[in-house]
């Protein structure tokens, strides 16, 4: 009966979230019942005029006893929080072999782009039983990518790249909503996620109009915006070279060492003076307000493709 009140389970995360919900609900019901029984019992036993003893508390009930059961209750609560939170966080991490789809939120629509360049608006087609990694950003205000059937909700922030993942387990069409008030037409910012059989998805993807991939768009921007003049391997300007930088450890001028992930690359484009690479001067201009969020996504996608050459091979 309780399951009939819940949305359909259409992803691995949905099943895990519902199991966790039922377990916490049962635990809460047991605690509520215990407290209720104790309150009713003591209310009857110690009502006015009852012969129940009201003398000094037993010696066993000491300050140490009170501290002990209070501490035990606190640590049990912390353990339950840790167990529930870690389980939920784990479900949002897509495996390395997941297909990658980029999502840009905008008042009031969802724009998605597949790895081969296929684009959709307010729709997202994905194959069933396949891990999917969503790389998302917002062009204006905070939005929230919410698919109730997947039990998936991820805030999408302007000037930041956020990621989440899922694996759909049932074919069908499911609601896609924005769960963060984002303006006057917030209620109209919706769409659908279409989960297809793998063969059907492959046919759908191949039938979409051909377009440049994100990396291709980023390569064109890399040249047209003048990035290549400083950061290409053949450049003689004293600027960090980008071949093989993605995923590497980068030493900064302030002594810190950070990983060059999507967030680092994005910040280096929009806030180049914040994390200056050791050995270089902070002379790069900021592209905040010059490049759109989609442009930054494309540039980051291109930089990710600049893998370090293998031994004996020339640099690209």
N, C-alpha and C positions, 0 to 999 in steps of 0.2 A: 504493500500500500504506500509506504513511504517513497519507494522508487518511482511510483506514478507521479509524484509531485516534482520530480527532478527532470531537467532536460535530458534528452537522449544522450547516451554515452557514445561518442564517436572518435575517441582517441585514447591512447594509452594513458595519458595524463588524466583524462576524465575518469577512468576506472580507478586509478590510484587516489585521486582527490575524493571521489565518492566513498571509497573504503575508509579513508582517513576521517571523513566527515561522520560516517556512521559510528566509527569507533569512539570519536570524541563525544558524539551525541549520547552514546550508551554510557560512557564514563560520567558525563555530566548528569545523566538521569539517575545513576547509582548514587552519586554524591547528593543530589537533590533529595532523593528518597530517604537517604540516611539522615540528613539534616531535618527533614520533615518529620520522620518518625521520632527523633530525639526531642524536637520541639513539642510535639503532641504529647509524648510520654511524660516529659518533665512538667508540662503545663497541667496535666491531670494529676500527677503524683504530688506536685508541690502547690496545688491550688489552695486558696485561702480556706482555712478550717480543716485541712487534711492532717492526719496524725504523722505524716512523714517527718523524720528527724531533721532539724535545721541547726544543728550544732556546728562545731568547728570542723573544717575540712579534714579528711583523712591525711595521715602523715605521708602517704605515698605521693600525694599531689604537692610537689615542691616546685620551687622556681626552676630547678634543673629539668624536671619533668616537662614543665610548660615550654621551656626553651627547646627541649629535645623534639617534642612532637611538632612544634611550630617550624623548626629548622627542617625536619623531615618532609613536612608538607611543602615548604618552599623549594627544596631540591627536587621533589617529585614534579612540581609544576614547571621548574626550569628544564628538567629532562623531557617532559612532554612537549614543551615549546621547541626545544632543540630538535627532537625527533621529527615533529611535524614540519618545522621550517626546513630542515635539511632535506627531507623527502620531497617537499615541493620544489625547492631550488634545483634538486637533481633532475626533476622531470623537464625543466626548462632548457637544459643544456643539450644542444643538438650534437650528435656524434660527428667526427671529422668527415665522414663520407656522405653527409646529408646534402641534398640538393639545396642550392642557395637562391633565395628570392629576395629582391630588394623592394622595400615598401617606403613610400613617401606619403605622409599625411598632410593634408591641406584643407583649409576651410572651403567646402565641406565635402571632401572626397578622399578615397584611398587610391593611390596610384601604385601599381605593382609592376615589376619588371623581372622577367625570367633571365636565366644565364645566357640564352641565345638571343636576347634582345626583344622577345615578345612582350608586349605591354598590355595591361588591362586597367580599367578604371572601375572601382567599386566591385571588383570580382577577383577571385584568386582560384585558379585551377591547380590541383595537386593530385599526385597519384596516391592510391591507397597503400597502406603497409610500407611506406617509404619515409624515412626521416627527412624533415624539412627544416631548414635554418632560415629564419627571417632576419634580415638586417634592415633596421628601420630608423627613420628620422622624420622630423616635422619641419615644414617650411614656414610655419608661423607661430602657433601656440601649442600648448600641451594637449595631446590627444591620447586616447587609450584604445589599443587594438584588443577587441573583446569578441571571442567566439564561444558562446555559452556551451555548445555541444562538445567543445574540446576542453572546457574548464580552463581556458587560456585568456589571460588578461595581462597586457604589457603596456605600461605608459610609454608614449612616444614623445620625445622631448626635442624642442628646437635647439639647433647648434650642438647636438650630441648624437652619437650613433648608439643605438641599443639593439640587443639581439635576444631572440628567444627561439624555441624550437618545438616541434610536435611531430607525432606520427599518427596519422588518421587510420582508423581501424574499420570504418564502415563507409561505403560509397553513399553518396547522397548530396543534397544541397543544404547548407547550414547558414544561419544568420551570422553576419559580420556587423558589429556595432562599434560605436565610439562610446566608451564608458566614462569619459571626462568631459564636463561641460566646456565647450570650446567656442561658444558664440551663439548668435541668434538662431541659426539653423542647425544647431547641434543635433536635434532629434531627427533630422533628415540625413545625417551622416551615417549611412549604412550601406551594406552590400551583401555579398554572399560568397561563401567558400564552396567550391564544387570539387568533391572528392570523386575521382574516376578510377576505373580499373587501369592498370599500368599500360596495357596495349592501347586502350582508348585515349589515355593521356598523351602517349607518344604520338598518336595520329593527330590529336588536337594541336599539340605543340608544333608539329611539322606543317600544319595547315595555316598557322598564323603568318601574317605579313612579315616578310624579312625586314630586319632592322639591325643596326649596329648593336653589338653587345655593349654592356657598361664599360668594359675594358677598352673597346674600340673608341667609344665616345671620350673616355678619359685620355686616350693617346692623342686624339685630335686636340683636346683642351690643353694637354701638356705642351703641345707645340704652339697653338694659337695664343695662349696666355703667357708665353715666354718662359715657362718653367724649364724647358730643355736648354735654354741659354746658360743656365747656371747648374742644373742638376743632372744633365746628361753625362754619360761617362766620358765623352769626348770634349766636354767643356773645360776651359782653362780657368774659369772663375772659381775662387776658393769657396765652394759650397759643398755640403754633403752630397755624395753620390747615392742614388736610390736603388741601384741594382743589388738585390739580395737583402735590402734593409728590412722588409716586412718579416716579422717574427723573430728578428735578431734582438740582441741586447745592445742598447745604445747608451754610451756614457755621456752625461751632460756636463755643462760647464760648472755647475754648482756641486759636482762630485757625485750626484745620484746616478744610478743606472736603471733604466726603464726598458720595458719591452715595446718594440715598435709594432703595436697592434693597430686595429682600425681607429681606436680613439686617439692614439698618439699621432697617427698620420693626419687625422682630421684637425686636431688641435694645432699641429705644425703648420697647417695651411691657414687656419683662421686666427691663431694666436701664436705666431712664430717667435715672439720674444719671450714666451713663458718657459719653454724647455729648449734652450739653446745647446746644440751639440758641442762637446768639448773640442777646443781647437779652432772654432769658427766664431766670427763676429756676428752679432745680432743685426744684420743689415737687411734681412728679407722683409718686404712689406706685407702687411696683413691683407688677406683677400676676403675678410668679412665684409659683407655688403656688396662685394664685387661678383662673387660666385654664388649661385643658388645652392640650396641643399642638394638638389639633384646633381649639379655640377661637381660638388665635393664628393658625393658618392661615386661618381664616375672616375674622378681622379684617384681616389683611394683604391677602387677596383683595378685600375691600370697599374698602380704602383705595386699592388699585390702580385701582379703577373711578372714583375721584373725579378725573377729568381736569379740567384747567383749562378754564374756559369760553372759548369763542371770542369774539373782539372783538364787543362789542355785545350779548352774551348775558348774562343774570343768572347769578350763581353758584348752584349747586345747593344 
